[in-house]
Amino acid sequence: PQHILIFSGLVAAGALAAAFIGQYMFGLHPCHLCIWQRYPFAAVILFSVIGLFVPRLTSPAIFLSAASYAVNSLIAVYHSGVERHLW
């Protein structure tokens, strides 16, 4: 279970790092949906840290991280539809 939290946290941190590098180093201006997609990644990092340092919360942290990734996926699908002018 600890490996799941470490991997999950690192993936989320990498995604946020890529977003911030694109924004601040390459001048890519994020839209509102881009910003919304960052919140679940931040939540995954928070849940991963909590789960790693509080062993009794490892299982809930994994569940909440998975839920955060699911929320991010839903936002991403909606975001993609908006960008493609599907809705």
QUIDACOR-V99946 format. One record per backbone hydrogen bond with DSSP energy under -0.5 kcal/mol. CO is the residue of the C=O (numbers start at 1). NH is the residue of the N-H. E is the energy in kcal/mol with one decimal. If there is no record, write none. Layout:
co;nh;e
CO;NH;E
CO;NH;E
This chain:
co;nh;e
1;5;-1.8
2;6;-2.4
3;7;-2.7
4;8;-2.7
5;9;-2.6
6;10;-2.3
7;11;-2.5
8;12;-2.2
9;13;-2.5
10;14;-2.4
11;15;-2.2
12;16;-2.4
13;17;-2.6
14;18;-2.4
15;19;-2.0
16;20;-2.7
17;21;-2.6
18;22;-2.4
19;23;-2.1
20;24;-3.1
21;25;-2.2
21;26;-1.2
22;28;-2.5
27;29;-0.6
28;30;-0.6
31;35;-1.9
32;36;-2.3
33;37;-1.9
34;38;-0.6
35;38;-1.3
35;39;-0.8
36;39;-0.7
36;40;-0.7
37;41;-0.7
38;42;-2.2
39;43;-2.3
40;44;-2.3
41;45;-2.0
42;46;-2.3
43;47;-3.0
44;48;-2.6
45;49;-2.3
46;50;-2.5
47;51;-2.8
48;52;-1.9
49;53;-2.0
50;54;-2.1
53;55;-0.5
54;57;-2.5
55;58;-1.6
57;61;-2.3
58;62;-2.2
59;63;-2.3
60;64;-2.9
61;65;-2.2
62;66;-2.4
63;67;-2.4
64;68;-2.3
65;69;-2.4
66;70;-2.1
67;71;-2.4
68;72;-2.5
69;73;-2.2
70;74;-2.1
71;75;-2.4
72;76;-2.5
73;77;-2.4
74;78;-2.2
75;79;-3.0
76;80;-2.7
77;81;-2.1
78;82;-2.2
79;83;-2.6
80;84;-1.9
81;86;-3.0
81;87;-0.8
82;85;-1.3
